[in-house]
Each structure stands twice: as C-alpha cells, then as structure tokens.
Amino acid sequence: MLAFLQFAVVLDFMLMSPLGAVIMPAMNIAPSQFGLVVSAYAFSAGVSGLLTAGFADRFDRKKLLLFFYTGFILGTLWCGLAQTFESLLTARIVTGLFGGVIGSIVLAITTDLFPLHMRGRVMGFIQTAFAASQVLGIPAGLYLSNNWNWHVPFLAMAALGLVGGLVVAWKMQPVADHLKIPQEHSAFLHLFHTVTDARYLVAFAAVTLLATGGFMLMPFSSAFLVANLGIDLKHLPTVYLLTGLATIFVGPLIGKAADKIGKFRVFCFGTALSIVMVLLYTHLDRTPLALVVVVNVVLFVGIFSRMIPFQALASAVPDQVQRGSFNAISASIQQLSGGLASVIAGHIVAIGADGRLQHFDVVGYVVVGTSLVCLLLVWQLDRGLHRRAIVKD
C-alpha cells in the first residue's frame, strides 16, 4: 500500500516530464514557463512540509496520510481540467501543498514498522514506485495524450488514485505507537528543535543537493529526447517503458546490496555511475532508439543507487518522536531545492531556431558538481551514525 501511494505521488511529478514535449506547444509556453510549472509544485510542497512538520508527530500517521492524499487527488483532478497556463500553475501549487508531504509520511511509517537492517530492502521495494510509474504510468499517459490530449492522463490518474486511496483507508492499520512517547507541548518548539538539532543538519544539507539532478534533468528530458536525439513522439513511451522495466528489477537488488554490503558503499557506487552517465547523456546528439534506452537504463541505475541507500541511511538519523517532523522538513527541503534547481535549469536551457534544446550539457555539469558535494556530506553523515552506534554500545 505504501508503494502504491508513492507510485501515485511520483507519477504525478513524472508525468510532467514526458508531457512537457506536448504541453509546451499545446499551451504555447516557453521552457522557462514550463520550468515554473514544474517548480510550482516543488515550492508549494516545500512550504507545506515546513508548515506540517510541527504537527507531523502528533497524529496517527494513517489519518495524516489520508488527509493529505485526499487533497492530492483533488489537485490532480484540477490539473486535468486546467485550460490555461495560469490555471495549470495554480493547480500544480495546490497539488504540491498536499502531495509534497505524502512521501515524508510514507518514510515515517516505514521507519516505524521496519528495523534498520531491513530498511534497504524495504526502501528498494517502495522506490520501485519510480520504475512502476515509468512502466505503467508514463507510457499509458503518453498513449492517452497522443490519442486524445494532455488533460486525459491527469484525469485517469485522479480516478486510479481515488480507488487506491479507498483501499488504503479500508485495509491499512493505524500507525500510532509514537503517540505513546511524551510529546512537546508546542508544535513550534517541536519544529524548532528538529530544525536546529546538529545531528540532523548534515542530513538536511545532503537532501538539498540530492534532489538537484532529477529536478534539473527530468523536466526537460522528453523535449531533449525528441528535439535533440531524434526520438519520435510515438517511440517515446518505449524509452520510458523499457527503462522502467529494468529499474523495477534493479531497485530491490540495490536495496538488498545496501543492507548487505553497506549503505554508504552503494551510495558511492551510485554517485560514480551517475556522474559518468549524466555527462554522457547530456552530450548525446542524434542517437538510435536502442542506444538511448541503454543509456537511460544505466542512468537510472545510478540514480536509484544513490536514492535507496541514502533514504535507508537517513532513516537512522531521527529519534522516533521526531521521525514525522524530520521527514517532513527533509521532504520540504528536497522540494524547495528541487524547485529552485528546476527554475535554474529552465533559464539555462533554451530552444534554438531549429527547435533543438540548447545548453543541456551545462545542466549536466551543474548536476555533477552537486553530486560530488553531496557525496562528501553523506560520508560525514555515515561517520556520525557509526560514532553514535559505538557510543550506544
């Protein structure tokens, strides 16, 4: 059930990337405007996370999850009904206010229910939602968009999400053990103590940079594939389908490797692979479909090899009574930094007279730089956790 909720939230964001090649000409908007639409979700999600953090540990996590999920479904429905740039922008803001908190609640529930030595596998399974959104959601969304219009995928997703939400409301048990622990009387103080805890600051800094790659590259990936690499719109679903199938298989393996080999070691591998593939990907020109699929698959293996071990590693940082607020703040920082990255990328890239996306290689260099700094921060985080474990022993 947690994987499905993650699937719905991820798909809502991921849909904007492949549909960008359709939405921009359909609404006659520039890359900078489309980058604003993408970042609007991120900025509102970031604000929502900060507003929610003080209260995140004061309620049954299931009830909190269903409240925000309901608002997320309504926001997705609005996206499907939007007819103007202003309406779409507003719809993305509303969707972000609710959807941006869901991932943090899912992580808090996961941390409450599973011990640390299992979290790599659990995170690997839940993160297959990213791959599933590519296998099931993105090709279906592109198919619906190609045969009708770009509104239909959002309407279909709202309907599917409603069914999933009803199942969660019916089947999921309450998650409220954290309420047995004494809580701080003030929600503001709870937020303040979480934000200012020195143990958490390194994790927050790493999260800030971890989101950069996805938010800078993904919103313009479909436009890059079509305009620069020569992939036909009809073949675009094939790229996402095959990439998703591969990463569904690889995701759980990465999670198991993180538990067995070490979460930081797998993160180092993912960082090295991501850097190589980002540099290769952003410098491609006209490329055969098969090679594009291979490059895309390996790139996502690198991304997953960073994302899964980091989430498992970071889950060990907060105390149980602060897990909700820690994850809400972490998600907020991720969305805000990602939104800023999307805006920056929208101003770096441009559409040339021939319709090709220009300066995409510059975006790649920025992503590589942030990846290296993030690696140093995660190394420091890992050392801190080892020191804490030694002291406890």
N, C-alpha and C positions, 0 to 999 in steps of 0.2 A: 504493500500500500504506500509506503514511503517512497519507493522507487517510482510509482505512478505519479504521485504528487510532484516529485522532482521532474519527471518527464513533462508534465503539463507546463510547469514554470519555465523549464529550459526551452521547450518547443516554442513558447510564446516569444522568447527572445530570439531563438534561432531562426524562426520564420522570417523575421525582418531582413536577415542577411540574404537568402536566396531570392526573396521577393523584391529586394532592392532594385534589381535589374528591370522589374516590371513596374514598381511603384513610382520610381523617379520619372520615367517618360509618361506614365498614365496621369500623374498629378502635375507634370511639368515643373519639377523641383530640382534644384542643384544638389551636388554631393554634400555641400555644407548644410543645406536644409535637411537632407536625409540623415546626416550625422547628428543633427539636432533632435530629430525624431527618435533616433536610437538612444541618444544620451538623455533625453527627457525621462524615459523610463528609469534609467540608472540614477539620475539625480533625485527624482521623487522617491525611489526605493531607498536611497541613502538617507534622505530626510526621515522617511518612515521608520527606518531601522533605529535611528537615534531617538525618535520620539517613543518608540516601543520598548527600548532597552531597559528603562527603569521599571517597567511593569512585567517584563518577559518571564520573570521567575515567580510571579505572584498568582498565577492561574494554572489550572490543569492544562498541560501542553496540547492535549487533543482539542479542547474548546478554543484555545487561542488559535490553533491551526485552522480549524473550520471557519472561524470568523474572518480571517484574512483570505482564506481560499474563496469564500463566497464573494468578497469584493473583487478578487482577481478575475473570477469568471464573468462578473458583470462588466468589468473593464475590458476584457477580451471581446465581449459582445459589442461594446461600443466601438472598438477598433474596426470590427467587421461592418458596422453601419456608417462609419465616417465617410463623408463625401468631399471634404476639403482638407487642405493642409492643416489649418487651424484646428479643425475637429479631430483629426488624427493625432495631432500633437497633444491635445487635451486628453484624449483617450489613453494615450501612452503614459501620461502623467498619472492618471487615476489608476491604471493597471499597475504601474510601478509602486504606488503607495501601498497597495495590498500585496502584490506578488513578490516584492523585494524582501519581505520578512519571512516568507514561507520556507525558503531554503535554510535559514538560520534555525527555525523551529524544528525542521526535519533533522538537522545536525544535533540539536539539543536532545531530541528524543532518542536518536541513535546512540549518543554518548551515555544517556541514562540507562539504556537497555542492554548494551554490549560492553564487555571488558576490553581494555586496551589491546590485548594480544589478538583480538578478533576484529578490531576496527578496520584494519587494512582490507580484509576480505569484504566486510560489510560496506565500507565506502566504495570499494571496487564494484560491488553489485549495484548499489544505489546510483553510482555515477554512470552505469550503463544507460541511464536515462538520456544522457547526451547522445550516445550512439543510437538508442532506440528512436530518439527524435529525428535522427537523420534517416534511419531505415524506414520507419513508418510515417513519421510526420512530414518531413521536408519533401520527399518525393510525392506524397499524397497532396501536400499543399501546392507544390508546383503543378501537379496534374490538374487540380481543381482550378488553379489560377490560369493555366494555359487554355483550359476548356470553357471556363466561364470568365471570372475576373478575380482580382487580388482580394476582394472582400470575402469570398466564399471560404477560403481556408480558416480565417478567424472565426467565422460563424460556425463552421464544423467543429473547430477546436473547443468553442464555448459549449456546444452540445455534448461533446465527448467528456469534457471536464466536469460538466454537471453530473453525468452518470457516475463518474469516478468519485466525485465528492459525496454522493449519496451512499456509495459502498463504504467509504471511509467512515462516515457518520454512523453507519449501521454496525460495522464489524470491528473497528479499532477500539481497544480498551483504553480507559483513562490512563494518563501518564502524570501522576501527581505525587510521587514519593518525595520529590524535592520540597513539597509544601510542609512536610513533617519537620524540616530543619527550620530553626528560628530565622525569621526574615527581618531585614532592616525596616524600620517604620516608614522612612521616607523613600519614595521612588527616586527622587532626585539624588539623594545620597547614595543609593544603590548604583545608579548610573555613574555618579562622580567617582566612587571607589573603584568601579570596574575600569573606567577610562584612565584613571591615574595609577593603577597598580603597575609597578615597574616590571613585573613578570609578564604582563600582557602587551607592553608597548612594542617589544620586538616582533611579536606575532602580528600586531596591527600594521606595523611597518612593512612586513613581508607580504601581507594581504594586499596592501596598497599597490605593490608592484606586480603581484601575481596576476591581477586582472588585466594588466596593460595589453598583453598580447592578443587575447581574444577580442577585446573591445576595439583595438586598433585595426586588426586584420579582418575579422569576420564580417562586419557590416558592409565591407566593400568587396568581399571575396567573389560573390556571384558576378558583379559587374566586371571584375578583373578576369574571371574565367571566360566570360562571354566576349568582352571587348578586346582583351589583350592576348588571351591564349587561344581564341578562336573556337571555343566550345559552343555549339548550337544550344539555344534555349531548350529544345526538345531533349537534348542529351544531358542537360544539367542535372535532372533527377538521378541519372545513372551515377554521376560522380558522388553525390551525397548518399545514395543507396549502398554502393559498394564500400564507401568509407565507413558508413555506419555498421554494416555487417561485420567488417573487420574489427572495429573497435568494440562491438558487443562481445566478441570472442576474447579480445585482448584485455579489456577492463578488469574482469575478475582475476585474470592471471597476474596483472600488475598489483592488485590488492594482496594476493597471496604472497607474491615476491616481497612486498613491503613488510609483511608480518614475518617472513622467514629470513630474508637477507638483511633487512634493516630499512626503515622508512627514509632516512636521510640518504643512504646509498642509492636507493631507487630514484630519489629526487635528483641527485647529482647526474645520474644517467639520463633522466628525462630532460634536464636542463641542457646538457651537451647535445643530445639529439635534436631538441627544439631549435637551438641556435643554428645548427647546420641546416636544418630543413627550412627554417624561416628565410635564411639567406638564399637558399636555392629557390624556394617558392617565389619570393618577391622579385627575382631576377629572370624568371621564365618569360619566354616570348611564345610565338605560335608553337603549340605543343600537341602531339597526338593524344587522344582521349585516354588511352591505356596508361600512358606515362603520367598524365595528370592525376589519374586515380591512384597510382602507386605513390606519387609524391604526397598527395593528400592523406593517404592512409598512414604513411610513416610520420608525417607532421602531427597527426592526431595521436599517434602512439606516444610521441614526445610530450604532447600537451597533457595527456592522461597520466603519464609517468611523473609529472610534476604535481598535478592536481590531487590525485588519490593519496599518495604518501603525505603530502602536506596537510590535507584535511585530517588524516589519521593522526599525524604528529601533533597538530594544533589542538585536537580534541583532548589531549592530555594536559593542556595548559590550565584551563579554568577549574576552580573548585565547583562542586555540584550545585551549590546555592547560587553560583554566578554563571552557570552554563548558558542560560537563556539570554542574559544581558550581554555576555561575552560574544556569543554567536550573532546576536542582533547588531551589536556595534561592528563586529567583523564584517558582516554582510553589508552594513551601511557604508563602511569604508571602501569595501570592494566595489560597490555600485557607484559611489561618488568618484573614486579614482578611475573606474572604468568609463564613466560618463565623460569625465574630463579627457581621457585618452581618445574617446570616440570623436569628441569635438576637435581635438588637435589633429587627429588623422583626417577628419573632414576638411580641414584647412590646409593640410599638407598635400593631399591628392587633388587632382584637377582632371577635368575631361578635355582632351585635346580636340583640335578641329576634325581629326579623323575618328573621333568617338572613343579613342583609347584612354585608359586611366593612366595618368602621368604621376611620377614621383612616388610610386608604391614601394620602390626599393628603399627610399628614405624612411618610410614607416617601418620597414624591416630592420634597419639599423637601430632605430629607437627601441624596438622590441628586444633586440639583442642586448643593448645596454642595460635595460631594466631587468632582464633575466639574470645578468651577471651580479648586479647589486642584490637582487632577491636571493640568489644562492648564498651570498655572504650572511644575509640576515637569517636564513633558515639554518645555516651552520651554527650561528650563535644561539638560536632557539633550541637546537638539538643539544648543544653543550649544556645549556641551562637546565633542561629536563634531566639530563644524566646526573648533574650535580644534585638536583633535588632528590633523585632516586637514591643516591649514595647517602645523603643526609638522613632520609627516612629509614634506610636500612641500619 
